[in-house]
Amino acid sequence: MSAAKKDRTIKIQWVVSFIGCTRDMRAAIRGLGFRRLEQTVERPDTPAIRGMVRKVRHLVKVVGEN
């Protein structure tokens, strides 16, 4: 894996509450590192993180990619 690809990150913002969502969606939100609504986190751009974002794509917003 090249150094440029290894350092890629993704910024994600939690924008919609998970009230009424299933346990696996709640686990994905917590797994991404969110603690509060409207919080923004920066995570490595890996297939695992992309999968969690895809699972809760209606609850989060991708703010930026590096």
CHARMM internal coordinates of N, CA and C (Angstrom, degrees):
IC EDIT
DIST 1 N 1 CA 1.4535
DIST 1 CA 1 C 1.5214
ANGL 1 N 1 CA 1 C 108.61
DIST 1 C 2 N 1.3135
ANGL 1 CA 1 C 2 N 117.47
DIHE 1 N 1 CA 1 C 2 N 132.55
DIST 2 N 2 CA 1.4547
ANGL 1 C 2 N 2 CA 121.20
DIHE 1 CA 1 C 2 N 2 CA -178.25
DIST 2 CA 2 C 1.5274
ANGL 2 N 2 CA 2 C 110.97
DIHE 1 C 2 N 2 CA 2 C -72.87
DIST 2 C 3 N 1.3285
ANGL 2 CA 2 C 3 N 115.19
DIHE 2 N 2 CA 2 C 3 N 158.59
DIST 3 N 3 CA 1.4624
ANGL 2 C 3 N 3 CA 120.64
DIHE 2 CA 2 C 3 N 3 CA -178.79
DIST 3 CA 3 C 1.5253
ANGL 3 N 3 CA 3 C 111.30
DIHE 2 C 3 N 3 CA 3 C -64.14
DIST 3 C 4 N 1.3354
ANGL 3 CA 3 C 4 N 117.09
DIHE 3 N 3 CA 3 C 4 N -37.98
DIST 4 N 4 CA 1.4698
ANGL 3 C 4 N 4 CA 120.21
DIHE 3 CA 3 C 4 N 4 CA -179.54
DIST 4 CA 4 C 1.5265
ANGL 4 N 4 CA 4 C 111.16
DIHE 3 C 4 N 4 CA 4 C -64.44
DIST 4 C 5 N 1.3167
ANGL 4 CA 4 C 5 N 116.90
DIHE 4 N 4 CA 4 C 5 N -40.22
DIST 5 N 5 CA 1.4593
ANGL 4 C 5 N 5 CA 120.16
DIHE 4 CA 4 C 5 N 5 CA -179.56
DIST 5 CA 5 C 1.5263
ANGL 5 N 5 CA 5 C 111.07
DIHE 4 C 5 N 5 CA 5 C -72.86
DIST 5 C 6 N 1.3268
ANGL 5 CA 5 C 6 N 116.55
DIHE 5 N 5 CA 5 C 6 N -31.39
DIST 6 N 6 CA 1.4636
ANGL 5 C 6 N 6 CA 121.69
DIHE 5 CA 5 C 6 N 6 CA -178.09
DIST 6 CA 6 C 1.5273
ANGL 6 N 6 CA 6 C 112.08
DIHE 5 C 6 N 6 CA 6 C -68.04
DIST 6 C 7 N 1.3398
ANGL 6 CA 6 C 7 N 117.03
DIHE 6 N 6 CA 6 C 7 N -31.68
DIST 7 N 7 CA 1.4582
ANGL 6 C 7 N 7 CA 121.57
DIHE 6 CA 6 C 7 N 7 CA -175.61
DIST 7 CA 7 C 1.5221
ANGL 7 N 7 CA 7 C 113.86
DIHE 6 C 7 N 7 CA 7 C -90.76
DIST 7 C 8 N 1.3297
ANGL 7 CA 7 C 8 N 118.53
DIHE 7 N 7 CA 7 C 8 N 3.65
DIST 8 N 8 CA 1.4524
ANGL 7 C 8 N 8 CA 120.67
DIHE 7 CA 7 C 8 N 8 CA -177.58
DIST 8 CA 8 C 1.5263
ANGL 8 N 8 CA 8 C 110.82
DIHE 7 C 8 N 8 CA 8 C -68.24
DIST 8 C 9 N 1.3205
ANGL 8 CA 8 C 9 N 115.46
DIHE 8 N 8 CA 8 C 9 N 139.05
DIST 9 N 9 CA 1.4640
ANGL 8 C 9 N 9 CA 121.13
DIHE 8 CA 8 C 9 N 9 CA 178.00
DIST 9 CA 9 C 1.5197
ANGL 9 N 9 CA 9 C 109.08
DIHE 8 C 9 N 9 CA 9 C -130.49
DIST 9 C 10 N 1.3178
ANGL 9 CA 9 C 10 N 113.96
DIHE 9 N 9 CA 9 C 10 N 166.85
DIST 10 N 10 CA 1.4637
ANGL 9 C 10 N 10 CA 121.30
DIHE 9 CA 9 C 10 N 10 CA 178.85
DIST 10 CA 10 C 1.5231
ANGL 10 N 10 CA 10 C 107.65
DIHE 9 C 10 N 10 CA 10 C -135.79
DIST 10 C 11 N 1.3351
ANGL 10 CA 10 C 11 N 117.17
DIHE 10 N 10 CA 10 C 11 N 133.71
DIST 11 N 11 CA 1.4649
ANGL 10 C 11 N 11 CA 121.94
DIHE 10 CA 10 C 11 N 11 CA 176.72
DIST 11 CA 11 C 1.5169
ANGL 11 N 11 CA 11 C 107.88
DIHE 10 C 11 N 11 CA 11 C -100.03
DIST 11 C 12 N 1.3266
ANGL 11 CA 11 C 12 N 115.42
DIHE 11 N 11 CA 11 C 12 N 129.90
DIST 12 N 12 CA 1.4601
ANGL 11 C 12 N 12 CA 121.61
DIHE 11 CA 11 C 12 N 12 CA -176.39
DIST 12 CA 12 C 1.5237
ANGL 12 N 12 CA 12 C 108.47
DIHE 11 C 12 N 12 CA 12 C -127.43
DIST 12 C 13 N 1.3267
ANGL 12 CA 12 C 13 N 116.94
DIHE 12 N 12 CA 12 C 13 N 138.29
DIST 13 N 13 CA 1.4628
ANGL 12 C 13 N 13 CA 121.68
DIHE 12 CA 12 C 13 N 13 CA 177.10
DIST 13 CA 13 C 1.5160
ANGL 13 N 13 CA 13 C 109.37
DIHE 12 C 13 N 13 CA 13 C -119.38
DIST 13 C 14 N 1.3312
ANGL 13 CA 13 C 14 N 115.78
DIHE 13 N 13 CA 13 C 14 N 134.26
DIST 14 N 14 CA 1.4621
ANGL 13 C 14 N 14 CA 121.88
DIHE 13 CA 13 C 14 N 14 CA 177.33
DIST 14 CA 14 C 1.5307
ANGL 14 N 14 CA 14 C 107.50
DIHE 13 C 14 N 14 CA 14 C -86.13
DIST 14 C 15 N 1.3359
ANGL 14 CA 14 C 15 N 117.73
DIHE 14 N 14 CA 14 C 15 N 117.34
DIST 15 N 15 CA 1.4647
ANGL 14 C 15 N 15 CA 120.54
DIHE 14 CA 14 C 15 N 15 CA -172.38
DIST 15 CA 15 C 1.5301
ANGL 15 N 15 CA 15 C 114.67
DIHE 14 C 15 N 15 CA 15 C -116.73
DIST 15 C 16 N 1.3240
ANGL 15 CA 15 C 16 N 119.10
DIHE 15 N 15 CA 15 C 16 N -19.53
DIST 16 N 16 CA 1.4659
ANGL 15 C 16 N 16 CA 121.71
DIHE 15 CA 15 C 16 N 16 CA -178.35
DIST 16 CA 16 C 1.5158
ANGL 16 N 16 CA 16 C 109.01
DIHE 15 C 16 N 16 CA 16 C -127.01
DIST 16 C 17 N 1.3264
ANGL 16 CA 16 C 17 N 117.13
DIHE 16 N 16 CA 16 C 17 N 136.65
DIST 17 N 17 CA 1.4568
ANGL 16 C 17 N 17 CA 122.19
DIHE 16 CA 16 C 17 N 17 CA -179.24
DIST 17 CA 17 C 1.5266
ANGL 17 N 17 CA 17 C 111.83
DIHE 16 C 17 N 17 CA 17 C -62.40
DIST 17 C 18 N 1.3297
ANGL 17 CA 17 C 18 N 115.94
DIHE 17 N 17 CA 17 C 18 N 151.33
DIST 18 N 18 CA 1.4660
ANGL 17 C 18 N 18 CA 119.11
DIHE 17 CA 17 C 18 N 18 CA 178.66
DIST 18 CA 18 C 1.5276
ANGL 18 N 18 CA 18 C 112.86
DIHE 17 C 18 N 18 CA 18 C -97.15
DIST 18 C 19 N 1.3279
ANGL 18 CA 18 C 19 N 117.44
DIHE 18 N 18 CA 18 C 19 N 17.82
DIST 19 N 19 CA 1.4552
ANGL 18 C 19 N 19 CA 120.62
DIHE 18 CA 18 C 19 N 19 CA 174.88
DIST 19 CA 19 C 1.5325
ANGL 19 N 19 CA 19 C 108.27
DIHE 18 C 19 N 19 CA 19 C -61.27
DIST 19 C 20 N 1.3062
ANGL 19 CA 19 C 20 N 117.01
DIHE 19 N 19 CA 19 C 20 N 129.04
DIST 20 N 20 CA 1.4517
ANGL 19 C 20 N 20 CA 121.47
DIHE 19 CA 19 C 20 N 20 CA -179.06
DIST 20 CA 20 C 1.5193
ANGL 20 N 20 CA 20 C 114.12
DIHE 19 C 20 N 20 CA 20 C 88.42
DIST 20 C 21 N 1.3286
ANGL 20 CA 20 C 21 N 117.64
DIHE 20 N 20 CA 20 C 21 N -1.16
DIST 21 N 21 CA 1.4668
ANGL 20 C 21 N 21 CA 120.88
DIHE 20 CA 20 C 21 N 21 CA 179.10
DIST 21 CA 21 C 1.5243
ANGL 21 N 21 CA 21 C 110.38
DIHE 20 C 21 N 21 CA 21 C -89.13
DIST 21 C 22 N 1.3087
ANGL 21 CA 21 C 22 N 114.90
DIHE 21 N 21 CA 21 C 22 N 164.00
DIST 22 N 22 CA 1.4601
ANGL 21 C 22 N 22 CA 120.51
DIHE 21 CA 21 C 22 N 22 CA -179.30
DIST 22 CA 22 C 1.5298
ANGL 22 N 22 CA 22 C 110.80
DIHE 21 C 22 N 22 CA 22 C -75.77
DIST 22 C 23 N 1.3257
ANGL 22 CA 22 C 23 N 115.31
DIHE 22 N 22 CA 22 C 23 N 166.35
DIST 23 N 23 CA 1.4643
ANGL 22 C 23 N 23 CA 120.73
DIHE 22 CA 22 C 23 N 23 CA -178.48
DIST 23 CA 23 C 1.5137
ANGL 23 N 23 CA 23 C 112.48
DIHE 22 C 23 N 23 CA 23 C -62.54
DIST 23 C 24 N 1.3307
ANGL 23 CA 23 C 24 N 117.65
DIHE 23 N 23 CA 23 C 24 N -36.28
DIST 24 N 24 CA 1.4570
ANGL 23 C 24 N 24 CA 119.05
DIHE 23 CA 23 C 24 N 24 CA -179.20
DIST 24 CA 24 C 1.5326
ANGL 24 N 24 CA 24 C 111.77
DIHE 23 C 24 N 24 CA 24 C -69.29
DIST 24 C 25 N 1.3195
ANGL 24 CA 24 C 25 N 117.75
DIHE 24 N 24 CA 24 C 25 N -30.69
DIST 25 N 25 CA 1.4612
ANGL 24 C 25 N 25 CA 120.42
DIHE 24 CA 24 C 25 N 25 CA 175.62
DIST 25 CA 25 C 1.5208
ANGL 25 N 25 CA 25 C 110.24
DIHE 24 C 25 N 25 CA 25 C -70.95
DIST 25 C 26 N 1.3148
ANGL 25 CA 25 C 26 N 117.04
DIHE 25 N 25 CA 25 C 26 N -39.91
DIST 26 N 26 CA 1.4670
ANGL 25 C 26 N 26 CA 120.97
DIHE 25 CA 25 C 26 N 26 CA 176.20
DIST 26 CA 26 C 1.5278
ANGL 26 N 26 CA 26 C 110.39
DIHE 25 C 26 N 26 CA 26 C -62.41
DIST 26 C 27 N 1.3285
ANGL 26 CA 26 C 27 N 115.60
DIHE 26 N 26 CA 26 C 27 N -40.60
DIST 27 N 27 CA 1.4653
ANGL 26 C 27 N 27 CA 120.46
DIHE 26 CA 26 C 27 N 27 CA 179.09
DIST 27 CA 27 C 1.5278
ANGL 27 N 27 CA 27 C 110.75
DIHE 26 C 27 N 27 CA 27 C -65.26
DIST 27 C 28 N 1.3216
ANGL 27 CA 27 C 28 N 117.04
DIHE 27 N 27 CA 27 C 28 N -36.49
DIST 28 N 28 CA 1.4645
ANGL 27 C 28 N 28 CA 120.27
DIHE 27 CA 27 C 28 N 28 CA 178.23
DIST 28 CA 28 C 1.5286
ANGL 28 N 28 CA 28 C 110.88
DIHE 27 C 28 N 28 CA 28 C -66.39
DIST 28 C 29 N 1.3277
ANGL 28 CA 28 C 29 N 117.40
DIHE 28 N 28 CA 28 C 29 N -41.76
DIST 29 N 29 CA 1.4676
ANGL 28 C 29 N 29 CA 121.26
DIHE 28 CA 28 C 29 N 29 CA 177.23
DIST 29 CA 29 C 1.5208
ANGL 29 N 29 CA 29 C 110.18
DIHE 28 C 29 N 29 CA 29 C -61.35
DIST 29 C 30 N 1.3197
ANGL 29 CA 29 C 30 N 116.92
DIHE 29 N 29 CA 29 C 30 N -47.09
DIST 30 N 30 CA 1.4682
ANGL 29 C 30 N 30 CA 120.73
DIHE 29 CA 29 C 30 N 30 CA 179.04
DIST 30 CA 30 C 1.5269
ANGL 30 N 30 CA 30 C 111.05
DIHE 29 C 30 N 30 CA 30 C -66.82
DIST 30 C 31 N 1.3317
ANGL 30 CA 30 C 31 N 117.01
DIHE 30 N 30 CA 30 C 31 N -36.79
DIST 31 N 31 CA 1.4562
ANGL 30 C 31 N 31 CA 121.40
DIHE 30 CA 30 C 31 N 31 CA 178.75
DIST 31 CA 31 C 1.5201
ANGL 31 N 31 CA 31 C 112.86
DIHE 30 C 31 N 31 CA 31 C -65.44
DIST 31 C 32 N 1.3112
ANGL 31 CA 31 C 32 N 116.62
DIHE 31 N 31 CA 31 C 32 N -29.63
DIST 32 N 32 CA 1.4558
ANGL 31 C 32 N 32 CA 120.57
DIHE 31 CA 31 C 32 N 32 CA 175.71
DIST 32 CA 32 C 1.5248
ANGL 32 N 32 CA 32 C 111.72
DIHE 31 C 32 N 32 CA 32 C -74.69
DIST 32 C 33 N 1.3360
ANGL 32 CA 32 C 33 N 116.80
DIHE 32 N 32 CA 32 C 33 N -12.27
DIST 33 N 33 CA 1.4617
ANGL 32 C 33 N 33 CA 120.84
DIHE 32 CA 32 C 33 N 33 CA 175.98
DIST 33 CA 33 C 1.5135
ANGL 33 N 33 CA 33 C 115.13
DIHE 32 C 33 N 33 CA 33 C 99.82
DIST 33 C 34 N 1.3221
ANGL 33 CA 33 C 34 N 117.40
DIHE 33 N 33 CA 33 C 34 N 10.98
DIST 34 N 34 CA 1.4621
ANGL 33 C 34 N 34 CA 119.93
DIHE 33 CA 33 C 34 N 34 CA -179.94
DIST 34 CA 34 C 1.5166
ANGL 34 N 34 CA 34 C 110.90
DIHE 33 C 34 N 34 CA 34 C -77.67
DIST 34 C 35 N 1.3337
ANGL 34 CA 34 C 35 N 115.60
DIHE 34 N 34 CA 34 C 35 N 139.60
DIST 35 N 35 CA 1.4619
ANGL 34 C 35 N 35 CA 122.24
DIHE 34 CA 34 C 35 N 35 CA 175.01
DIST 35 CA 35 C 1.5214
ANGL 35 N 35 CA 35 C 111.67
DIHE 34 C 35 N 35 CA 35 C -118.65
DIST 35 C 36 N 1.3384
ANGL 35 CA 35 C 36 N 116.62
DIHE 35 N 35 CA 35 C 36 N -30.66
DIST 36 N 36 CA 1.4645
ANGL 35 C 36 N 36 CA 121.53
DIHE 35 CA 35 C 36 N 36 CA -177.36
DIST 36 CA 36 C 1.5219
ANGL 36 N 36 CA 36 C 110.63
DIHE 35 C 36 N 36 CA 36 C -133.16
DIST 36 C 37 N 1.3009
ANGL 36 CA 36 C 37 N 115.59
DIHE 36 N 36 CA 36 C 37 N 150.79
DIST 37 N 37 CA 1.4596
ANGL 36 C 37 N 37 CA 121.90
DIHE 36 CA 36 C 37 N 37 CA 173.56
DIST 37 CA 37 C 1.5295
ANGL 37 N 37 CA 37 C 108.63
DIHE 36 C 37 N 37 CA 37 C -63.00
DIST 37 C 38 N 1.3197
ANGL 37 CA 37 C 38 N 117.29
DIHE 37 N 37 CA 37 C 38 N 146.27
DIST 38 N 38 CA 1.4707
ANGL 37 C 38 N 38 CA 125.13
DIHE 37 CA 37 C 38 N 38 CA -177.52
DIST 38 CA 38 C 1.5337
ANGL 38 N 38 CA 38 C 113.18
DIHE 37 C 38 N 38 CA 38 C 70.52
DIST 38 C 39 N 1.3191
ANGL 38 CA 38 C 39 N 117.69
DIHE 38 N 38 CA 38 C 39 N 8.90
DIST 39 N 39 CA 1.4584
ANGL 38 C 39 N 39 CA 121.41
DIHE 38 CA 38 C 39 N 39 CA 176.79
DIST 39 CA 39 C 1.5304
ANGL 39 N 39 CA 39 C 109.76
DIHE 38 C 39 N 39 CA 39 C -79.36
DIST 39 C 40 N 1.3165
ANGL 39 CA 39 C 40 N 116.59
DIHE 39 N 39 CA 39 C 40 N 146.23
DIST 40 N 40 CA 1.4575
ANGL 39 C 40 N 40 CA 122.77
DIHE 39 CA 39 C 40 N 40 CA 176.35
DIST 40 CA 40 C 1.5207
ANGL 40 N 40 CA 40 C 108.63
DIHE 39 C 40 N 40 CA 40 C -115.51
DIST 40 C 41 N 1.3344
ANGL 40 CA 40 C 41 N 116.07
DIHE 40 N 40 CA 40 C 41 N 132.64
DIST 41 N 41 CA 1.4612
ANGL 40 C 41 N 41 CA 120.96
DIHE 40 CA 40 C 41 N 41 CA 178.40
DIST 41 CA 41 C 1.5279
ANGL 41 N 41 CA 41 C 109.01
DIHE 40 C 41 N 41 CA 41 C -125.82
DIST 41 C 42 N 1.3110
ANGL 41 CA 41 C 42 N 115.92
DIHE 41 N 41 CA 41 C 42 N 155.39
DIST 42 N 42 CA 1.4571
ANGL 41 C 42 N 42 CA 121.58
DIHE 41 CA 41 C 42 N 42 CA 176.94
DIST 42 CA 42 C 1.5226
ANGL 42 N 42 CA 42 C 107.56
DIHE 41 C 42 N 42 CA 42 C -116.92
DIST 42 C 43 N 1.3086
ANGL 42 CA 42 C 43 N 116.50
DIHE 42 N 42 CA 42 C 43 N 124.48
DIST 43 N 43 CA 1.4685
ANGL 42 C 43 N 43 CA 122.70
DIHE 42 CA 42 C 43 N 43 CA -176.40
DIST 43 CA 43 C 1.5184
ANGL 43 N 43 CA 43 C 109.83
DIHE 42 C 43 N 43 CA 43 C -128.20
DIST 43 C 44 N 1.3292
ANGL 43 CA 43 C 44 N 117.57
DIHE 43 N 43 CA 43 C 44 N 155.77
DIST 44 N 44 CA 1.4705
ANGL 43 C 44 N 44 CA 119.74
DIHE 43 CA 43 C 44 N 44 CA 175.24
DIST 44 CA 44 C 1.5283
ANGL 44 N 44 CA 44 C 109.95
DIHE 43 C 44 N 44 CA 44 C -64.19
DIST 44 C 45 N 1.3096
ANGL 44 CA 44 C 45 N 115.78
DIHE 44 N 44 CA 44 C 45 N 145.27
DIST 45 N 45 CA 1.4688
ANGL 44 C 45 N 45 CA 121.10
DIHE 44 CA 44 C 45 N 45 CA -178.15
DIST 45 CA 45 C 1.5282
ANGL 45 N 45 CA 45 C 108.92
DIHE 44 C 45 N 45 CA 45 C -85.75
DIST 45 C 46 N 1.3292
ANGL 45 CA 45 C 46 N 115.31
DIHE 45 N 45 CA 45 C 46 N 85.01
DIST 46 N 46 CA 1.4631
ANGL 45 C 46 N 46 CA 121.89
DIHE 45 CA 45 C 46 N 46 CA -179.51
DIST 46 CA 46 C 1.5230
ANGL 46 N 46 CA 46 C 109.27
DIHE 45 C 46 N 46 CA 46 C -118.57
DIST 46 C 47 N 1.3284
ANGL 46 CA 46 C 47 N 117.52
DIHE 46 N 46 CA 46 C 47 N 162.62
DIST 47 N 47 CA 1.4669
ANGL 46 C 47 N 47 CA 119.76
DIHE 46 CA 46 C 47 N 47 CA 177.50
DIST 47 CA 47 C 1.5257
ANGL 47 N 47 CA 47 C 112.96
DIHE 46 C 47 N 47 CA 47 C -59.39
DIST 47 C 48 N 1.3301
ANGL 47 CA 47 C 48 N 118.09
DIHE 47 N 47 CA 47 C 48 N -34.19
DIST 48 N 48 CA 1.4685
ANGL 47 C 48 N 48 CA 120.95
DIHE 47 CA 47 C 48 N 48 CA 179.54
DIST 48 CA 48 C 1.5300
ANGL 48 N 48 CA 48 C 111.25
DIHE 47 C 48 N 48 CA 48 C -65.43
DIST 48 C 49 N 1.3167
ANGL 48 CA 48 C 49 N 116.41
DIHE 48 N 48 CA 48 C 49 N -45.11
DIST 49 N 49 CA 1.4681
ANGL 48 C 49 N 49 CA 120.95
DIHE 48 CA 48 C 49 N 49 CA 178.90
DIST 49 CA 49 C 1.5265
ANGL 49 N 49 CA 49 C 110.00
DIHE 48 C 49 N 49 CA 49 C -66.01
DIST 49 C 50 N 1.3289
ANGL 49 CA 49 C 50 N 116.94
DIHE 49 N 49 CA 49 C 50 N -42.71
DIST 50 N 50 CA 1.4660
ANGL 49 C 50 N 50 CA 120.73
DIHE 49 CA 49 C 50 N 50 CA 177.91
DIST 50 CA 50 C 1.5288
ANGL 50 N 50 CA 50 C 111.06
DIHE 49 C 50 N 50 CA 50 C -60.44
DIST 50 C 51 N 1.3328
ANGL 50 CA 50 C 51 N 116.94
DIHE 50 N 50 CA 50 C 51 N -36.92
DIST 51 N 51 CA 1.4564
ANGL 50 C 51 N 51 CA 120.87
DIHE 50 CA 50 C 51 N 51 CA 177.99
DIST 51 CA 51 C 1.5154
ANGL 51 N 51 CA 51 C 112.56
DIHE 50 C 51 N 51 CA 51 C -65.65
DIST 51 C 52 N 1.3469
ANGL 51 CA 51 C 52 N 116.65
DIHE 51 N 51 CA 51 C 52 N -41.18
DIST 52 N 52 CA 1.4647
ANGL 51 C 52 N 52 CA 120.11
DIHE 51 CA 51 C 52 N 52 CA 177.31
DIST 52 CA 52 C 1.5209
ANGL 52 N 52 CA 52 C 110.91
DIHE 51 C 52 N 52 CA 52 C -65.67
DIST 52 C 53 N 1.3378
ANGL 52 CA 52 C 53 N 116.60
DIHE 52 N 52 CA 52 C 53 N -40.40
DIST 53 N 53 CA 1.4697
ANGL 52 C 53 N 53 CA 120.23
DIHE 52 CA 52 C 53 N 53 CA 178.18
DIST 53 CA 53 C 1.5236
ANGL 53 N 53 CA 53 C 109.76
DIHE 52 C 53 N 53 CA 53 C -63.59
DIST 53 C 54 N 1.3147
ANGL 53 CA 53 C 54 N 117.34
DIHE 53 N 53 CA 53 C 54 N -40.90
DIST 54 N 54 CA 1.4732
ANGL 53 C 54 N 54 CA 120.73
DIHE 53 CA 53 C 54 N 54 CA 179.50
DIST 54 CA 54 C 1.5249
ANGL 54 N 54 CA 54 C 111.28
DIHE 53 C 54 N 54 CA 54 C -63.53
DIST 54 C 55 N 1.3206
ANGL 54 CA 54 C 55 N 117.16
DIHE 54 N 54 CA 54 C 55 N -36.81
DIST 55 N 55 CA 1.4619
ANGL 54 C 55 N 55 CA 120.96
DIHE 54 CA 54 C 55 N 55 CA -179.02
DIST 55 CA 55 C 1.5357
ANGL 55 N 55 CA 55 C 111.38
DIHE 54 C 55 N 55 CA 55 C -64.51
DIST 55 C 56 N 1.3211
ANGL 55 CA 55 C 56 N 116.58
DIHE 55 N 55 CA 55 C 56 N -35.83
DIST 56 N 56 CA 1.4707
ANGL 55 C 56 N 56 CA 120.86
DIHE 55 CA 55 C 56 N 56 CA -177.50
DIST 56 CA 56 C 1.5289
ANGL 56 N 56 CA 56 C 111.29
DIHE 55 C 56 N 56 CA 56 C -115.57
DIST 56 C 57 N 1.3348
ANGL 56 CA 56 C 57 N 116.81
DIHE 56 N 56 CA 56 C 57 N 32.59
DIST 57 N 57 CA 1.4630
ANGL 56 C 57 N 57 CA 121.13
DIHE 56 CA 56 C 57 N 57 CA -175.46
DIST 57 CA 57 C 1.5223
ANGL 57 N 57 CA 57 C 113.35
DIHE 56 C 57 N 57 CA 57 C -60.87
DIST 57 C 58 N 1.3261
ANGL 57 CA 57 C 58 N 117.94
DIHE 57 N 57 CA 57 C 58 N -21.31
DIST 58 N 58 CA 1.4675
ANGL 57 C 58 N 58 CA 120.86
DIHE 57 CA 57 C 58 N 58 CA 177.75
DIST 58 CA 58 C 1.5282
ANGL 58 N 58 CA 58 C 112.21
DIHE 57 C 58 N 58 CA 58 C -83.85
DIST 58 C 59 N 1.3404
ANGL 58 CA 58 C 59 N 116.95
DIHE 58 N 58 CA 58 C 59 N -7.22
DIST 59 N 59 CA 1.4707
ANGL 58 C 59 N 59 CA 121.67
DIHE 58 CA 58 C 59 N 59 CA -179.28
DIST 59 CA 59 C 1.5245
ANGL 59 N 59 CA 59 C 113.04
DIHE 58 C 59 N 59 CA 59 C -108.52
DIST 59 C 60 N 1.3331
ANGL 59 CA 59 C 60 N 116.63
DIHE 59 N 59 CA 59 C 60 N -19.13
DIST 60 N 60 CA 1.4656
ANGL 59 C 60 N 60 CA 120.05
DIHE 59 CA 59 C 60 N 60 CA -175.51
DIST 60 CA 60 C 1.5272
ANGL 60 N 60 CA 60 C 110.82
DIHE 59 C 60 N 60 CA 60 C -122.82
DIST 60 C 61 N 1.3293
ANGL 60 CA 60 C 61 N 114.89
DIHE 60 N 60 CA 60 C 61 N 167.41
DIST 61 N 61 CA 1.4581
ANGL 60 C 61 N 61 CA 121.89
DIHE 60 CA 60 C 61 N 61 CA 177.96
DIST 61 CA 61 C 1.5229
ANGL 61 N 61 CA 61 C 107.17
DIHE 60 C 61 N 61 CA 61 C -134.27
DIST 61 C 62 N 1.3305
ANGL 61 CA 61 C 62 N 116.85
DIHE 61 N 61 CA 61 C 62 N 131.92
DIST 62 N 62 CA 1.4639
ANGL 61 C 62 N 62 CA 121.26
DIHE 61 CA 61 C 62 N 62 CA 175.29
DIST 62 CA 62 C 1.5229
ANGL 62 N 62 CA 62 C 107.12
DIHE 61 C 62 N 62 CA 62 C -80.68
DIST 62 C 63 N 1.3409
ANGL 62 CA 62 C 63 N 115.44
DIHE 62 N 62 CA 62 C 63 N 117.09
DIST 63 N 63 CA 1.4610
ANGL 62 C 63 N 63 CA 120.90
DIHE 62 CA 62 C 63 N 63 CA -175.36
DIST 63 CA 63 C 1.5231
ANGL 63 N 63 CA 63 C 110.45
DIHE 62 C 63 N 63 CA 63 C -87.11
DIST 63 C 64 N 1.3243
ANGL 63 CA 63 C 64 N 116.73
DIHE 63 N 63 CA 63 C 64 N -41.40
DIST 64 N 64 CA 1.4583
ANGL 63 C 64 N 64 CA 118.88
DIHE 63 CA 63 C 64 N 64 CA -178.05
DIST 64 CA 64 C 1.5064
ANGL 64 N 64 CA 64 C 111.81
DIHE 63 C 64 N 64 CA 64 C -161.85
DIST 64 C 65 N 1.3187
ANGL 64 CA 64 C 65 N 114.87
DIHE 64 N 64 CA 64 C 65 N 156.46
DIST 65 N 65 CA 1.4532
ANGL 64 C 65 N 65 CA 121.49
DIHE 64 CA 64 C 65 N 65 CA 177.49
DIST 65 CA 65 C 1.5157
ANGL 65 N 65 CA 65 C 108.14
DIHE 64 C 65 N 65 CA 65 C -130.45
DIST 65 C 66 N 1.3209
ANGL 65 CA 65 C 66 N 116.33
DIHE 65 N 65 CA 65 C 66 N 138.71
DIST 66 N 66 CA 1.4698
ANGL 65 C 66 N 66 CA 121.32
DIHE 65 CA 65 C 66 N 66 CA 176.85
DIST 66 CA 66 C 1.4949
ANGL 66 N 66 CA 66 C 109.69
DIHE 65 C 66 N 66 CA 66 C -113.42
END
COOR INIT
IC SEED 1 N 1 CA 1 C
IC BUILD
